[in-house]
């Protein structure tokens, strides 16, 4: 018996995934089926790029639906109680200063399912989050990143 991966996430993150899933099932799936139908009407499928493109999109949509269903089914909601405390944990928003230049950065540590670095949300599996989890305000932490090692000092945890 294999154990399925658990996807830690906030309730907000789960809601976003549910909305994306609903959109894929009710809107996108129908659009792709319509594209396939139109492309079939062009005749010879062996040299029909519109048909090939629509079939590829259909495969992507169906794959994403399966992925989202799995993530939602195996979601573990991070509760407020799990986020409280004075140490960095999943669900925390942590601000730190890069040493020695003092550039300040703030990230929310979330499960991989809702990570979005452009929105300031990093996965708990990322090198930065792994280094910060369990640490407290004022601690200096060495972080191994793909670009090399950096040192940071935690200034706040929310």
C-alpha positions as CSV (number, residue, x, y, z in Angstrom):
1,X,0.0,0.0,0.0
2,X,1.5,3.3,-1.1
3,X,1.0,6.5,1.0
4,X,-0.1,9.5,-1.0
5,X,1.7,12.7,-0.5
6,X,0.1,15.2,1.8
7,X,-0.2,18.8,0.6
8,X,0.0,21.3,3.5
9,X,-1.8,24.5,2.6
10,X,-3.9,27.3,4.0
11,X,-7.7,27.3,3.6
12,X,-7.2,30.2,1.2
13,X,-4.8,28.1,-0.9
14,X,-7.3,25.2,-0.9
15,X,-10.1,27.5,-2.0
16,X,-8.0,28.8,-4.9
17,X,-7.3,25.3,-6.0
18,X,-11.0,24.4,-5.8
19,X,-11.8,27.4,-7.9
20,X,-9.2,26.5,-10.5
21,X,-10.5,22.9,-10.7
22,X,-14.1,24.1,-11.1
23,X,-13.1,26.5,-13.9
24,X,-11.1,23.7,-15.7
25,X,-14.1,21.3,-15.4
26,X,-16.9,23.6,-16.3
27,X,-15.3,26.1,-18.7
28,X,-11.9,25.1,-20.1
29,X,-12.8,21.5,-20.7
30,X,-15.8,22.5,-22.8
31,X,-13.7,25.1,-24.7
32,X,-11.2,22.4,-25.7
33,X,-13.8,20.0,-26.8
34,X,-15.3,22.7,-29.0
35,X,-11.9,23.4,-30.5
36,X,-11.4,19.7,-31.2
37,X,-14.8,19.5,-32.9
38,X,-14.1,22.6,-35.1
39,X,-10.6,21.2,-36.0
40,X,-12.1,17.9,-37.0
41,X,-14.4,19.6,-39.4
42,X,-11.3,20.8,-41.4
43,X,-10.9,17.3,-42.7
44,X,-7.6,15.3,-42.8
45,X,-6.4,14.9,-39.2
46,X,-2.9,13.7,-40.2
47,X,-1.8,17.2,-41.2
48,X,-4.2,19.3,-39.1
49,X,-2.2,21.5,-36.7
50,X,-5.3,23.0,-35.1
51,X,-6.5,19.4,-34.2
52,X,-3.0,18.5,-32.8
53,X,-2.9,21.7,-30.8
54,X,-6.4,21.2,-29.3
55,X,-5.6,17.6,-28.4
56,X,-2.4,18.7,-26.6
57,X,-4.3,21.3,-24.7
58,X,-6.9,18.7,-23.8
59,X,-4.2,16.4,-22.4
60,X,-2.8,19.3,-20.4
61,X,-6.2,20.3,-19.0
62,X,-7.1,16.7,-18.1
63,X,-3.7,16.3,-16.4
64,X,-4.1,19.5,-14.4
65,X,-7.6,18.3,-13.3
66,X,-6.1,15.1,-12.1
67,X,-3.3,16.9,-10.2
68,X,-5.7,19.4,-8.6
69,X,-8.1,16.6,-7.5
70,X,-5.2,14.8,-5.9
71,X,-3.9,17.9,-4.1
72,X,-7.4,18.8,-2.8
73,X,-8.1,15.2,-1.7
74,X,-4.8,15.1,0.2
75,X,-4.8,18.6,1.5
76,X,-3.8,19.2,5.1
77,X,-5.1,22.6,6.2
78,X,-2.7,24.6,8.3
79,X,-4.6,25.9,11.3
80,X,-4.0,29.1,13.3
81,X,-2.8,27.0,16.3
82,X,-0.1,25.4,14.1
83,X,1.1,28.9,13.0
84,X,1.3,30.4,16.4
85,X,4.5,30.6,18.3
86,X,7.8,32.5,18.2
87,X,9.5,30.2,15.7
88,X,9.2,30.1,11.9
89,X,6.8,27.4,10.8
90,X,4.5,26.5,7.9
91,X,2.1,29.3,7.5
92,X,4.4,31.9,9.0
93,X,5.3,35.2,7.3
94,X,8.9,35.8,8.0
95,X,11.0,39.0,7.4
96,X,14.7,38.7,7.3
97,X,17.7,40.9,6.4
98,X,20.4,39.6,4.1
99,X,23.8,39.9,5.7
100,X,26.0,41.9,5.3
101,X,24.2,44.3,2.9
102,X,21.0,44.6,4.8
103,X,18.5,44.0,2.0
104,X,15.2,43.1,3.6
105,X,12.8,40.4,2.2
106,X,9.5,39.1,3.4
107,X,8.0,35.7,2.5
108,X,5.1,33.6,3.6
109,X,6.0,29.9,4.0
110,X,3.3,27.8,2.4
111,X,2.9,24.3,1.1
112,X,4.2,23.5,-2.4
113,X,0.6,23.5,-3.8
114,X,0.2,27.2,-3.2
115,X,3.8,28.5,-3.6
116,X,4.2,31.6,-5.8
117,X,7.5,33.4,-5.3
118,X,6.2,36.4,-7.3
119,X,3.5,36.8,-4.7
120,X,6.0,36.3,-1.8
121,X,4.8,32.8,-1.1
122,X,7.6,30.2,-0.9
123,X,7.3,26.4,-0.6
124,X,8.2,24.8,2.7
125,X,10.3,22.5,0.5
126,X,12.5,25.4,-0.8
127,X,16.0,25.8,0.5
128,X,15.2,29.2,2.1
129,X,12.1,27.9,4.0
130,X,13.9,24.7,5.1
131,X,16.7,26.8,6.6
132,X,14.3,29.2,8.3
133,X,11.8,26.7,9.8
134,X,12.2,26.4,13.6
135,X,14.3,29.5,13.9
136,X,13.4,32.6,16.0
137,X,13.5,36.4,15.7
138,X,17.1,37.6,16.0
139,X,18.7,34.4,14.8
140,X,21.3,34.4,12.0
141,X,20.7,31.6,9.6
142,X,22.9,30.3,6.8
143,X,20.9,29.4,3.7
144,X,22.1,27.2,0.9
145,X,20.6,28.4,-2.4
146,X,21.2,27.4,-6.0
147,X,23.2,30.6,-6.4
148,X,25.4,29.8,-3.3
149,X,25.3,30.3,0.4
150,X,23.8,33.4,2.0
151,X,23.4,34.5,5.6
152,X,20.2,36.2,6.9
153,X,19.0,37.5,10.2
154,X,15.3,37.0,11.0
155,X,13.7,40.4,12.0
156,X,10.1,39.4,12.4
157,X,7.7,36.4,12.3
158,X,3.9,36.8,11.9
